[in-house]
Amino acid sequence: MAAKSYKLNNGALMPEVGLGTWRGNDDGALVQTVKTAVEMGYRHIDCAPFYANQRDIGKALKEVQVPREELFIVSKVYEHSHRPELVEGALDYILDELQLDYLDVLLMHWPFAVKPEAGFIKNYGAEVIENVPIMDTWRAMEALVDKGKVRAIGVSNFNKPILEKMLPQCRILPVTNQIEVHPYCQEHELVEFCKQNNIVVTAYCPVGGNDLNVMDDEILKRIADAHSCTPAQVALSWERARGIVVIPKSSNPIRLRQNLKEFVELIPEEMRMINSIKRLERNCDPGRDFKELRWIFYPEEAECPVI
């Protein structure tokens, strides 16, 4: 069963399956992985300056024989560029690394900012966090749509309370909210809210990964056995059935093809079985280590300081 595309609120079509590139160059093979993926039929590539591999992605895109208008390239404004006067420069840096004239979607990577001098840091503390209003950054991103340097803008890791306060203030609405979604982080309420507001959800880490043993879950393995497929295919099919875009990563050609083309039709009972999984585990949670950022994924404990 081939992947399809979703129509965004700006009229553009977003491929249902993209290639995730976070830690995608750990084996030094990202250029070849991107070329293989595009030749296989991938058109949606998810990027970010924080991943420190956009130059490799740009090199690969230059080498494939696919017109730019057929590709769907997403990247992100990093936290140290949230001050409105820094946003366009952050985009120019991305375009230079990717060797592109425009992006299909530019996301705000996280709903918090750090001081520009902090650079691309992996661990956050109160000493580098700064309160740049989300809407100040967003209005600078809206101006980039007006200039034609990005076709659309969106958000990442935004919770429902933030979106509820943000959306009425937007001149240009977010086309997508990229969040962590997999069977151990199901986000039903947030996904439904985004759907109701015509925002497509993109799932990063859609099969778990890293230290999360999602693919060892007995429910997923049982369903996989019934369909003669892998637990990863079950997880991606579950997300697909929920109307979620997925951006799994792999450098293995077999898994790349499975992720793009080999979905299974889950029956309602199988969907219910996966939905019944109650474990809540995340790969990405800055609030786990820093109480100043607990509001990102625990809005019942604290509110976003500035919107």
C-alpha positions in Angstrom: 0.0 0.0 0.0 1.7 3.2 -1.2 1.9 6.3 0.9 -0.3 9.3 0.1 -0.1 13.1 0.7 -2.1 15.4 3.0 -3.4 18.8 1.9 -2.2 21.5 4.2 -4.1 24.6 5.2 -2.1 26.6 2.6 -3.1 24.2 -0.2 0.2 22.5 -0.5 0.5 18.7 -0.4 2.7 17.1 2.3 3.8 13.5 1.7 2.6 11.2 4.4 6.0 9.6 4.8 9.2 11.5 5.1 12.8 10.7 5.8 13.9 11.6 9.3 17.5 12.7 9.6 18.1 13.3 13.3 21.3 11.3 14.1 21.0 10.2 10.5 24.7 10.5 9.9 26.0 8.5 12.8 27.3 5.9 10.4 28.7 8.5 8.0 26.4 7.3 5.2 23.8 10.1 5.1 24.6 11.3 1.6 24.0 7.9 0.2 21.0 7.3 2.4 19.3 10.5 1.1 20.1 9.6 -2.5 18.8 6.0 -2.1 15.6 7.3 -0.4 14.9 9.8 -3.1 15.5 7.3 -5.8 13.1 4.9 -4.0 10.4 7.5 -4.0 10.8 9.6 -0.9 10.1 13.3 -1.5 9.7 14.6 2.0 13.0 15.2 3.9 13.0 16.5 7.5 16.0 18.5 8.5 17.3 20.8 11.2 20.4 22.8 11.8 20.7 21.2 15.2 21.2 17.8 13.5 24.5 19.1 12.1 24.1 17.3 8.8 22.3 19.6 6.5 25.3 20.1 4.2 25.3 16.4 3.6 21.6 16.5 2.8 22.2 19.4 0.4 25.0 17.6 -1.4 22.7 14.5 -1.8 19.8 16.6 -3.1 22.1 18.2 -5.7 23.2 14.8 -7.0 19.7 13.3 -7.4 17.8 13.9 -10.7 14.6 15.1 -9.2 13.1 18.6 -9.8 13.1 20.9 -6.8 9.3 21.4 -7.1 8.8 17.6 -6.6 10.6 17.7 -3.2 9.2 18.7 0.1 11.9 20.0 2.4 11.3 20.9 6.0 13.8 22.5 8.4 13.6 24.4 11.7 14.5 27.6 13.5 16.7 26.7 16.4 16.2 28.1 19.9 19.1 30.5 19.8 17.5 32.3 16.8 14.1 33.1 18.3 14.7 36.9 18.6 12.8 38.3 15.6 15.8 40.1 14.2 17.7 36.7 14.0 15.0 34.6 12.3 15.7 35.5 8.7 19.4 34.9 9.2 18.7 31.5 10.7 16.7 30.7 7.5 19.5 31.9 5.3 21.9 29.7 7.1 19.6 26.7 6.5 19.2 27.5 2.8 22.9 27.9 2.4 23.6 24.5 4.0 20.9 22.7 2.0 21.8 24.6 -1.2 18.2 25.6 -1.8 16.3 28.8 -2.7 13.3 28.1 -0.5 11.9 25.7 2.1 8.5 24.0 1.8 8.0 24.4 5.6 10.0 26.2 8.3 9.2 25.1 11.8 9.8 26.6 15.2 11.8 23.7 16.6 10.8 24.3 20.3 8.5 26.7 22.1 11.3 28.2 24.1 14.4 30.3 23.4 18.0 30.3 24.5 20.5 33.2 24.4 22.1 33.5 20.9 25.6 33.1 22.4 24.6 29.6 23.7 24.9 28.2 20.2 23.7 24.6 19.4 23.7 23.2 22.9 22.4 19.8 24.0 21.7 20.6 27.7 19.7 23.5 28.9 19.8 25.4 32.2 18.2 28.5 33.5 21.4 30.5 32.7 20.8 30.2 28.9 17.0 30.3 28.7 15.5 33.6 27.7 11.9 34.7 27.4 11.4 35.7 23.8 7.6 35.8 23.1 6.5 33.0 20.8 4.4 35.4 18.8 7.4 37.7 18.1 9.3 34.8 16.6 6.2 33.7 14.7 5.6 37.1 13.1 9.1 37.1 11.9 8.4 33.6 10.3 5.2 35.0 8.8 7.3 37.7 7.1 9.4 35.0 5.4 6.3 33.5 3.8 5.5 37.0 2.5 9.0 37.2 1.0 8.7 33.8 -0.7 11.6 32.3 1.1 9.4 29.6 2.7 6.1 28.3 1.4 4.7 27.5 4.8 5.5 27.7 8.5 4.7 25.4 11.4 5.7 24.4 15.0 7.3 21.5 16.8 6.8 20.3 20.3 4.0 22.7 21.0 1.3 21.5 23.5 -2.4 22.3 23.4 -2.5 25.2 25.9 0.2 27.0 23.9 -1.7 26.5 20.6 -5.0 27.6 22.1 -3.4 30.9 23.0 -1.3 31.3 19.9 -3.7 30.4 17.1 -6.1 33.4 17.5 -3.0 35.7 17.2 -1.7 34.2 14.0 -2.0 35.9 10.6 -0.7 32.7 9.0 -1.6 29.5 10.7 0.8 26.7 11.3 0.5 23.9 8.7 1.9 21.2 11.0 2.9 20.5 14.6 5.8 18.1 14.7 5.7 16.1 17.9 6.9 12.8 19.3 4.3 10.1 18.7 4.6 6.4 19.0 2.7 3.7 20.9 4.4 4.7 24.2 3.7 8.4 23.6 0.2 8.5 21.9 -0.8 12.1 22.3 -4.5 11.5 21.5 -5.8 14.8 22.9 -3.2 16.9 21.1 -3.6 15.1 17.8 -7.3 15.6 17.9 -7.0 19.3 18.7 -4.6 19.8 15.8 -7.0 18.0 13.5 -9.9 20.2 14.6 -7.8 23.3 13.8 -6.6 22.0 10.4 -3.1 21.4 11.5 -1.4 18.2 10.3 0.5 16.3 12.9 3.9 15.0 12.0 5.3 12.3 14.2 9.0 12.2 15.0 10.5 9.0 16.6 7.4 7.2 15.2 8.7 3.8 16.1 10.3 4.8 19.4 14.0 4.4 19.0 17.1 5.2 21.2 16.5 3.7 24.7 12.8 3.1 24.3 12.0 -0.6 23.6 8.8 0.1 21.8 9.4 -2.5 19.2 9.7 -5.2 21.9 6.1 -4.5 23.1 4.1 -7.7 23.2 1.0 -6.2 21.7 2.9 -4.9 18.7 4.7 -8.2 18.2 1.4 -10.1 18.4 -0.2 -7.8 15.7 3.0 -8.0 13.6 2.9 -11.8 13.7 -0.8 -11.7 12.5 0.2 -9.6 9.5 3.6 -11.2 8.8 5.3 -7.9 9.2 7.6 -6.1 11.6 6.5 -4.2 14.8 7.8 -1.1 13.1 5.4 -1.5 10.2 2.6 -2.0 12.7 3.5 1.2 14.6 3.7 3.2 11.3 0.4 1.8 10.1 -1.2 2.7 13.4 0.0 6.3 13.0 -1.1 6.4 9.4 -4.6 5.2 10.3 -4.7 8.2 12.7 -4.0 10.6 9.9 -0.5 11.4 11.1 2.5 12.1 8.9 5.6 10.0 9.9 9.3 10.7 9.5 11.1 7.5 10.4 14.8 7.3 9.9 16.9 4.4 8.6 20.0 3.8 6.4 18.9 0.3 5.6 17.4 0.0 2.1 15.0 -2.7 3.1 13.6 -0.7 6.0 13.5 2.4 3.9 11.3 0.6 1.5 9.1 -0.9 4.2 8.7 2.5 5.9 7.6 4.1 2.6 5.5 1.5 0.9 4.7 -1.5 3.1 1.8 -0.5 5.4 -0.8 -3.0 6.7 -4.5 -2.4 7.3 -5.1 -2.7 11.0 -8.6 -3.8 12.0 -10.5 -1.8 14.7 -9.7 -4.3 17.4 -5.9 -4.0 16.6 -6.2 -0.2 16.8 -7.9 -0.5 20.1 -5.2 -2.9 21.4 -2.5 -0.3 20.6 -4.5 2.6 21.9 -4.8 0.6 25.2 -1.1 0.7 25.9 -0.7 3.0 28.9 3.1 3.4 29.1 4.3 7.0 28.7 7.9 7.4 27.7 9.6 10.1 25.6 12.9 10.3 23.8 12.9 14.1 23.9 12.0 15.9 27.1 14.1 18.9 28.2 11.9 19.3 31.3 13.1 15.9 32.6 16.3 17.6 33.7 15.4 21.2 34.0 12.4 22.4 36.0 12.4 25.7 34.0 11.1 23.7 31.0 8.6 21.4 32.7 5.7 23.4 31.0 6.6 22.0 27.6 5.2 18.5 28.2 3.6 19.0 31.7 1.3 21.9 31.2 -0.7 20.8 34.2 2.3 21.8 36.3 3.4 25.1 34.8 2.4 27.5 32.0 4.5 28.7 29.1 6.0 32.0 30.4 5.6 34.1 27.3 3.3 33.6 24.2 
